[in-house]
């Protein structure tokens, strides 16, 4: 006989809390993207900086921005689920 354990579904308050955490993480990722872009900009004025450094930092900044968008999308999905 197979038994299934019933998981307690998270409450709307828990989903709202998790959504707020995701949004906070998204804000952090956006901040990291801005820092990376600022560093890349500073390196462009530095003649001894390796050629690859600026494009690499810009790619990392783009990845941080993408992650931020995904985190915000996940937060919105949780909120929509909590309303359902």
C-alpha positions in Angstrom: 0.0 0.0 0.0 1.3 3.4 -1.0 0.6 6.2 1.3 1.0 9.8 0.4 1.8 12.5 2.9 -0.3 15.6 2.5 1.8 18.7 2.4 0.4 21.7 4.0 -0.1 24.4 1.4 1.6 27.7 2.2 -0.7 30.4 3.4 -1.3 33.6 1.4 0.8 35.4 4.0 3.7 33.0 3.4 3.4 33.4 -0.4 3.4 37.2 0.0 6.5 37.0 2.3 8.3 34.8 -0.3 7.4 37.2 -3.1 8.8 40.1 -1.1 12.0 38.1 -0.6 12.2 37.4 -4.3 11.7 41.1 -5.1 14.5 42.0 -2.6 16.8 39.6 -4.3 15.9 41.1 -7.6 16.8 44.5 -6.3 20.2 43.2 -5.2 20.8 41.7 -8.6 20.0 45.0 -10.2 22.4 46.7 -7.9 25.1 44.2 -8.8 24.5 44.8 -12.5 25.0 48.6 -11.9 28.2 48.0 -10.0 29.5 45.8 -12.7 28.7 48.3 -15.4 30.4 51.1 -13.3 33.5 49.0 -12.9 33.5 48.2 -16.7 33.3 52.0 -17.3 36.1 52.7 -15.0 38.3 50.0 -16.6 37.7 51.6 -20.1 39.8 54.6 -18.9 42.5 52.3 -17.5 45.1 51.6 -20.2 46.5 48.6 -18.4 43.2 46.8 -18.0 42.9 43.6 -20.0 40.9 43.9 -23.2 38.5 41.1 -22.1 37.7 42.8 -18.8 35.0 45.3 -20.0 33.1 42.9 -22.2 33.2 40.2 -19.5 31.8 42.6 -16.9 29.1 43.8 -19.3 28.1 40.1 -19.9 28.0 39.5 -16.1 25.9 42.7 -15.7 23.4 41.5 -18.4 23.2 38.1 -16.6 22.4 39.9 -13.3 19.7 42.0 -15.0 18.2 38.8 -16.5 18.2 37.1 -13.1 16.5 40.2 -11.6 13.7 40.0 -14.2 13.3 36.3 -13.6 13.1 36.8 -9.8 10.4 39.5 -10.3 8.5 37.2 -12.6 8.6 34.5 -10.0 7.4 36.9 -7.4 4.4 37.9 -9.5 3.6 34.2 -10.1 3.6 33.6 -6.4 1.3 36.6 -5.9 -1.0 35.4 -8.6 -1.1 31.9 -7.1 -1.9 33.4 -3.7 -4.9 35.2 -5.2 -6.2 32.0 -6.9 
